Amino acid sequence: MPAEPDGLLRPDDADAYRQALRLLRARSGLPIAFGGRVLDGVLTLTEFLGVRTSGLRGLAVRPGAGLGGKVVAGARAASVSDYGSARSITHDYDAPVLGEGIGSVVAAPVIVGGAVRGVLYGAVRGPAPLGDRAKDVFTGVARSLAGELAVRDEVDRRLRLQATAPPPTADPSAAEEIRDLHAELRLIAQNLEDASLRARVQDACRRLADLAAPPAHREPPPITPLSPRELDVLSQVALGCSNAEAAARLSLLPETVKAYLRSAMRKLDARTRYEAVASARRRGLLP
């Protein structure tokens, strides 16, 4: 399995795992939640809620070993109702697990691009069947976390392409590619739950706009700055999207898109949608 990517703007993914664990405890009601990431095929437990000992911290779990290793190897959720006597798993890690008093435990893989990138666990002290509901909750949260990591991967991939791209030229096709990338990054940004990462992606969008309109040749910005949503709509209009197409891409109602577009036109003193796009480009708001 591939090592987890080291992104250009990527925040520590441990924050996303901790948020997932908090969500799991709230939804499942289980008192213990923990997990970690898979790097070079080995799962390392690093994030914990509700534990009383330090025995599990930093534990390296090999594929196929214990419940977590079984989940990594099989890429599917699994659970045991009495860890100490369970026959469906190996018992390589009994000392730290039983030392924590864990009896019943459920684990779900975080799968990104077909590879297991992490595992989320939930547990109770003492034997007690957790049932399919707990497994469903953990699978759902693990899937959401995988989606967040996939978005971060895509942002990293696109920013790497931007960083290694040759300097822009007057080639119209290159300008269109910059505009398409700008619009796509804004779409990605709106789906990011991590506020700091969203702000950094939006900053990357501003840098892309600078490539097309250097500050020395720019008109002054509008008196009332455009909102992020107004820029999102204009970036889609700049690609030639109709209001309905922009609404579908931005997950908005067509009427909402029209409202944002009217507001942007008013701020830019533009009479048509195309004048608004041209004005935004002259001001360095769009590439």
N, C-alpha and C positions, 0 to 999 in steps of 0.2 A: 504494500500500500504506500502511496506517495507521502512524503513529508508535508506537513501543513505549510502553505506558502507564506513567505515573508513579504507582506505588501508594502507598497510605497507609502500609502496613507493609512494603512490598516491599524486600527487600535488593537489593544491586546484582546484576543478572542476570549480570554478568561472572563471578561466582563459579560459577554454574551452567555457563557455557560452559567455564571452565577445568577443571571436574570432568569434563565431557564429553570434552574433549581428552585428559585423562589416561586415561580409560577407553578411548578410541579407540586410543591408542598401545599400551596393554596388550593389547587384543584383536586388533589388526591387525598389530602388530609393525613398523609403519612408523616410521621415525626422526623424521619431521617431522609435526607436527600444528598447525594454526592455524585461525582463524575469526573471525567477527565478526557484528555485528547489522545488520539492515536497518532504516534509519530514513528515512522519506519516500522510499522507493524506492531508496535508495543503500546498498550494502553497504560497511561500513567495517571493515577488518581491525584487530583490537585485541588478540587473545589468541594467544600463540605458545608452542610447545614444540619444542625441537630446532633452532631457526634459528641461523645464525652471523652474519648481517648484520642491519642495521636497515632495509633497503630496503622491506620489505613493511609495516612498522609504520605504521599510520594511513592506509594506501592506501584510497582511495575508489573503489569498483568500480561502474560504471554498469550498469544492466540491459542484458543482451545482449552486454556487452563482456567478453572473456576467458572463462575457464572459469567463474569465480564468477558473472559477469553472465549467462552462459548458464543456469546453474542457477537463478538468481533469476527470470529471464524464463520459463523452462520449468517451474519448480516440480518438478524431478525431478533425481535424481543423475546425474552424468556423470563421465567420466574421459578422460585422454589418456595414451598410453604414451610419447610423445616430445614434450614441450611445445613445443620450439623449432620443430619442423617440422609440428606438427598443423594440419590444414586445417579441422577442425570447429569451431575457435574463432577469434576475432579475436586480434590480437597487440598490443593497446594497452599491455599491462603486461609486455612481454618484459624490459625492463631490470631491474626489481626481481626478477622471477621467476628469470630466468637468472643474475642476479647472486648469488642464493642457491644456484645450482647445481642447481635443481630440474629433473628430467627427466620423471618420471612423477608424475601427480597425480590424485587423486579428490576429488570434492566432493559434498556432500549438503545439501539444503535443510532448514531447521527450519521446519516449517509448522504454524501455530497458527490455528485458525478459518478455514482456507482461504487464509491469507496467509503468504508467506515472511517469517519474522521474523529469519532468520539463515542462515549457511552454515558448515559444518564441512569442513575440508580435511585430507587426508593426502597425504604425498609422499615420494619417495625421490630421491636425487641420481643423475642418470644415467638413461638410458632403460631401462625394464624394465616389461613388462606387469604390471599389478596384478591383473587378473582380476576375475571377478564376486564372489568372496568378499569382497574388500576393499570393493567397492561395497555389498554386503549388510551388512557390519559397520557402515559409516558410516551407511547408511540406518536401521539399527536404533537406533544411538545417537542419531541426530538425532531419531528418533521419540520416544525416551524423554525427551530434552531438551524437545521440544515439549510432551509431557505435563506435565512439571514447570512449564513456563511457563504452560500453560493453567490449572493448579491455582492458580498465583499470581494470574492474571488473575481467576479466579472469587472468590478470597479478597478481592481488591481491590474487585470489584464489590459483593460482599455487605457489606463494611465501609463502602463509600461509602453504600449504602442505609441502613445503620444510622446513619451520621453525619448524614444528612439527614432521618431519620425524625422525625416529631413526637414530643413527650414521651409516654410511655406513659400510658394511662388505665385505668380499671377495665373497659373493654370486654373481655369474655371472648375475642372473636376476636383482639384485639390481643395478649393474653397468649398465646394459642395460637400466633400467628405468631412471637413471641419465642422460645417453646420450640422450634418447628420450626427456626428459624434457628440456635439454639444447638446443636441436635442435628446439623444439617447442617455447621456449622463444625467440630464435633468429628470428624465423618467426614472432612472435608477435611484436618484437622490430622494425622490418623493416617497419611495417604498422603504427607505432605511429607517429602522426604529432607533438606531443609535444617533442621537442629536449631534454629537461631535463629529461623527463620520459624515453625516448628512451635510454639515456646514463645510467640511473640508472638500467634499465632492462639488458643492456649489462654488467653492473658491476655485476649484479646477475649471469649472465652467467659465468663470470670469477670466481666467488666464487664457482659455481658448478664444474667448471674444477678443482679447488683446492682440492675438495673432493676426486677426483680420483688420482691426482698426487701432493702430498704434496711438497712444495717448496724445502725441504731438499733433495729430491730424483729427482730433475728436471735437465734436460740438459739446457744449455744456450739457450735463445731465438734466432731466426734467426737474422742475421745482419740487414736485411731489414724486419721490422715488417709486418705481414700479415694484409691486409685491412679487414674491417668488412665484405665486400662481399666475400672475399676469405675464411674467417672463416665460413660464412653462407654456402657456397658450401661444405667445408670440413665437416661441421656438418651433412649435408645430406648424403654425401658419407659414413660417419662413421656409418650411420644407414643402409647402404647397398643399397642406392638409386642409380639407374643408372643416367647418365647425363640427360636423358629425364625426369625421375621422379623428379630429383632435380630441373630442369628448371620449371616444372609444379608447384612444391611446392613454389618456390621462385618467380614465375611470371617473369621468364627470358626466353630468347631464349636458346635452347640447345647449340648454338655456343658460347653464352656469358658465359654459365656455363663452357664450355671447356676452354675458355680463362682464367677465374678465376682459374680454377684447374691447368692449366699449369703454371700460375704465382706462385701459392702457392707451387707447386712441385719444381719450380726453387729456391724459397727462402728457402725451407726446404731441398734442395739438395736430393730430392727423385726422384727415377726413375719411380715409379708407383703411382697410386692414393692411394693404400693401404699403401705404404711406407710413403706417405705424411700424412695420418691419424695417423699412428703409431708415426711418428716424432712429429706431433703436440701434441699428448697425452704426449709424454715424456717431452715436453717443457711446459706442463701445459696449453696449448692453447685450448685443448679439453678434456672433461672428458673421 
